[in-house]
Amino acid sequence: MKGNRKLFSTYREYYEGNVIFGSNLRCNIIGNGMISNDSLKIDNLEYVDNLRFNLLSVGQICDNKCRVTFSEHDSEITKDGKVISRCIRKKGLYVMKLGNKSKDQICLATIDENSTLWHRRLGHANKRLIQSLASKELIRNLPKLKFDQHFCDACKIRKQAHASHKAKNIVSTTRCLELLHMGLFVPSAAWSYGGNRYTLVIVDDYSRYTWTRFHKDKTEAFDQFEIFSKKIQNQLGCTIVLIRTNHDREFNNKVQFKEFCNANGITHNFSAPRTPQSYGMVERKNRTLQE
């Protein structure tokens, strides 16, 4: 029953019957119609003359394939698993806001939703991630997209490597452990189960064999290398001649690396400042491990 004529989206007048309230007040039924509020549409509602409040039947809501759940403080109306309206409990009654009937909507423009557009909107995410978000409906209004002919110039440029130097086809070393390239991973966004966040990457120049040592803090890089050097020299039966690193503080320090190298007869070389080409073997290996 409704007492507000403006809430009806469709309405027809008829004068049949009346409603008697608890105070023996009798009000006439002067019309009926339908109300609509977004996804909620309820038909065959009666318009009662001089009714001060709008009363909505739970049964009529459920007849429209909706589900109504009540709690201590509020209630929800769901349809097809989606919440379409909420009611707040006030003085023993559940109050739902109903706006005036919606005006006709006119589409003045259309947008072509393609894979490239959503790829850019989501920060150049890869196609598997976008398809997963769409299939799980984690982003509202994200359509299912096709990536058959998806090309992103920005992503291609980002993955390009500067090739200003000619490739070196000759290996300058003659045996394993003659030259070791070492570098430290950028801190990972996620911690491992053991609480480690950093990775020491060691690449043998002769065999291109790669070792990784995990640790919790960058200051542990020297301790990891000291343990590694003793084990690998005993296993292979040969000594480390030369190591090459960048100028990061964990490598360029006099207290640890310099004293250790001098005591064990190891030459410590550094890459040229601001020249990643001279440090390319570890940089390339880091990218391979990350991807």
C-alpha positions in Angstrom: 0.0 0.0 0.0 1.2 3.4 -0.9 0.2 6.9 0.2 2.5 8.8 -2.1 1.3 9.1 -5.7 4.7 10.2 -7.0 6.3 6.9 -6.3 4.3 5.1 -8.9 6.0 4.5 -12.3 2.7 3.3 -13.8 -0.7 4.1 -12.3 -4.4 3.7 -13.1 -7.3 4.9 -11.1 -10.1 2.7 -9.7 -12.3 3.0 -6.7 -12.8 -0.5 -5.3 -12.6 -1.4 -1.6 -11.1 0.1 1.4 -8.6 -0.5 4.2 -9.4 -0.7 7.9 -6.6 0.1 10.4 -6.2 -0.8 14.0 -7.8 2.4 15.2 -10.9 1.5 13.1 -9.9 4.2 10.6 -11.3 3.4 7.2 -9.4 4.6 4.0 -10.5 4.1 0.4 -8.4 2.4 -2.3 -8.4 4.9 -5.2 -5.9 3.3 -7.6 -3.1 0.8 -8.2 0.1 0.6 -10.2 3.8 -0.4 -10.2 6.9 1.1 -8.6 10.4 0.6 -9.9 13.7 1.3 -8.2 16.7 0.3 -10.2 16.5 -3.6 -10.3 13.4 -3.7 -8.0 10.0 -3.7 -9.7 6.8 -4.5 -7.9 3.4 -4.5 -9.6 -0.2 -4.5 -8.3 0.4 -2.0 -5.5 -2.6 -0.2 -4.1 -2.8 3.5 -3.7 -4.7 4.3 -0.5 -6.2 7.8 0.1 -4.8 9.7 3.1 -2.3 7.0 4.0 0.6 8.7 5.8 3.2 5.9 5.3 4.1 3.6 2.5 3.8 0.0 3.5 5.5 -2.7 1.4 4.7 -6.4 1.6 7.6 -8.8 1.9 5.5 -11.4 0.1 5.2 -9.1 -3.0 8.9 -8.6 -3.0 9.5 -12.4 -3.0 7.0 -12.8 -5.8 9.3 -10.8 -8.0 12.0 -13.5 -7.6 13.8 -11.6 -4.8 15.2 -12.8 -1.5 14.8 -10.8 1.7 17.0 -11.4 4.7 16.6 -9.7 8.1 19.1 -9.0 10.9 19.0 -7.1 14.1 19.8 -3.7 12.6 19.0 -4.0 8.9 17.7 -6.2 6.0 18.8 -6.9 2.5 16.9 -7.5 -0.7 18.9 -9.7 -3.2 18.1 -10.8 -6.7 20.2 -13.3 -8.7 22.8 -13.2 -5.9 23.3 -9.4 -6.1 22.1 -6.9 -3.4 19.6 -4.5 -5.0 18.3 -2.7 -1.9 19.0 -2.3 1.8 16.6 -1.4 4.7 17.5 0.2 8.0 15.6 -0.9 11.1 13.9 2.1 12.9 11.5 1.7 15.8 10.7 -1.9 15.0 10.2 -1.3 11.3 12.5 -1.8 8.3 12.7 1.4 6.3 13.7 1.4 2.6 14.3 4.5 0.6 12.3 4.8 -2.6 13.1 7.6 -5.0 10.8 9.1 -7.6 10.4 7.2 -10.8 13.5 7.3 -12.9 13.6 9.4 -16.0 14.1 7.9 -19.4 17.8 7.3 -20.1 19.2 8.2 -23.5 22.5 6.8 -24.7 24.3 9.8 -26.3 27.6 8.0 -26.9 29.1 4.5 -27.1 32.6 3.3 -26.1 34.4 0.6 -27.9 35.7 -1.7 -25.1 38.8 -3.4 -26.5 41.6 -5.3 -25.0 44.2 -2.6 -25.5 42.1 0.0 -23.6 41.6 -2.2 -20.6 45.3 -3.3 -20.7 46.2 0.4 -20.3 43.5 1.1 -17.7 44.9 -1.7 -15.5 48.5 -0.4 -15.6 49.6 -2.6 -18.5 48.6 -5.8 -16.9 49.2 -9.0 -18.8 46.3 -10.7 -20.6 46.1 -13.7 -18.2 45.6 -11.4 -15.3 42.9 -9.4 -17.1 41.0 -12.6 -18.2 41.2 -13.9 -14.6 39.7 -10.6 -13.3 36.9 -10.8 -15.8 36.0 -14.5 -15.3 35.9 -14.0 -11.5 33.9 -10.7 -11.8 36.4 -8.9 -9.5 36.1 -5.6 -11.5 32.7 -4.1 -12.1 31.7 -3.8 -15.8 34.9 -5.5 -17.0 33.9 -7.4 -20.2 35.4 -10.6 -21.4 38.0 -9.6 -23.9 39.9 -11.2 -26.8 43.6 -10.8 -27.1 44.2 -12.4 -30.5 45.8 -9.2 -32.0 46.9 -7.4 -28.9 50.1 -5.3 -29.3 51.3 -2.6 -26.8 54.1 -0.3 -27.9 54.8 0.8 -24.4 55.3 -2.8 -23.2 57.5 -3.6 -26.1 59.7 -0.6 -25.5 59.9 -1.4 -21.8 61.3 -4.9 -22.5 63.8 -3.8 -25.1 67.5 -3.9 -24.1 70.0 -1.3 -25.3 72.3 -3.0 -27.8 75.0 -0.3 -28.3 77.8 -2.8 -27.8 78.6 -5.7 -30.0 77.9 -9.2 -28.7 80.9 -11.0 -27.2 81.1 -14.5 -28.8 84.4 -15.5 -27.2 84.7 -16.7 -23.6 87.7 -15.0 -22.0 88.0 -17.5 -19.1 89.5 -21.0 -19.3 87.9 -22.8 -16.3 85.2 -22.6 -13.8 85.5 -20.1 -10.9 88.1 -18.1 -12.8 85.5 -15.2 -12.9 82.3 -14.9 -10.9 79.7 -12.2 -11.6 77.7 -11.3 -8.5 74.6 -9.1 -7.9 71.8 -8.6 -5.4 68.1 -8.8 -6.3 66.0 -5.7 -5.7 63.9 -6.3 -2.6 61.0 -8.5 -3.4 57.4 -7.3 -2.7 56.6 -10.6 -1.0 58.4 -12.3 1.8 59.3 -16.0 1.5 58.0 -18.6 4.0 61.4 -18.4 5.7 61.3 -14.6 6.1 63.8 -14.0 3.3 63.5 -11.0 1.0 66.9 -10.6 -0.8 68.7 -12.9 -3.2 72.4 -13.0 -4.0 72.9 -14.1 -7.6 76.3 -15.6 -8.6 77.0 -16.4 -12.3 80.1 -18.3 -13.4 81.6 -16.6 -16.5 83.0 -19.9 -18.0 80.1 -22.2 -17.6 77.3 -19.6 -17.1 76.1 -21.7 -14.2 74.1 -19.7 -11.7 73.7 -20.0 -7.9 71.2 -18.1 -5.7 71.6 -17.5 -2.0 68.5 -16.2 -0.1 68.8 -13.9 3.0 66.7 -11.5 5.1 68.8 -8.3 4.8 71.2 -6.9 2.3 74.0 -6.7 4.9 74.1 -10.6 4.9 75.5 -10.6 1.4 79.1 -11.0 2.5 78.2 -13.8 5.0 76.4 -15.7 2.2 79.3 -15.3 -0.2 81.9 -16.4 2.4 79.9 -19.6 3.0 79.4 -20.1 -0.7 83.1 -19.6 -1.6 84.3 -22.2 0.8 81.7 -24.8 -0.3 82.1 -24.4 -4.0 86.0 -24.4 -3.9 85.9 -27.7 -2.0 83.3 -29.2 -4.3 85.1 -28.3 -7.6 88.7 -28.5 -6.4 89.7 -25.2 -7.8 90.0 -21.7 -6.4 88.2 -18.4 -7.1 90.4 -16.0 -9.0 88.3 -13.0 -9.7 84.8 -11.6 -8.7 83.0 -8.7 -10.4 80.3 -6.7 -8.7 78.8 -3.2 -8.9 79.5 -0.4 -6.4 76.7 -1.1 -4.0 77.6 -0.8 -0.3 77.1 -4.5 0.4 80.0 -5.2 -2.0 82.2 -2.0 -1.9 83.3 -2.1 1.7 86.8 -2.3 3.2 85.9 -4.2 6.4 84.4 -7.3 4.9 84.9 -8.0 1.1 88.3 -6.3 0.8 89.8 -8.0 3.8 88.4 -11.4 2.7 89.6 -11.1 -0.9 93.1 -10.0 0.2 93.3 -12.9 2.7 92.3 -15.5 0.1 94.1 -14.1 -3.0 90.9 -13.1 -4.8 90.8 -10.1 -7.1 87.7 -7.9 -6.7 86.7 -5.9 -9.8 83.9 -3.3 -10.0 81.8 -2.4 -13.0 82.1 1.1 -14.5 79.8 3.7 -12.8 76.5 4.3 -14.5 77.4 1.7 -17.2 75.1 -1.4 -16.8 76.6 -2.9 -20.0 79.7 -3.9 -18.1 77.5 -5.6 -15.6 75.1 -7.1 -18.1 75.5 -10.7 -17.3 74.1 -10.4 -13.8 71.5 -7.8 -14.9 70.2 -10.2 -17.6 70.2 -13.1 -15.1 68.2 -11.1 -12.6 65.6 -10.3 -15.2 65.4 -13.9 -16.3 64.8 -15.0 -12.6 62.2 -12.3 -12.0 60.2 -13.1 -15.1 
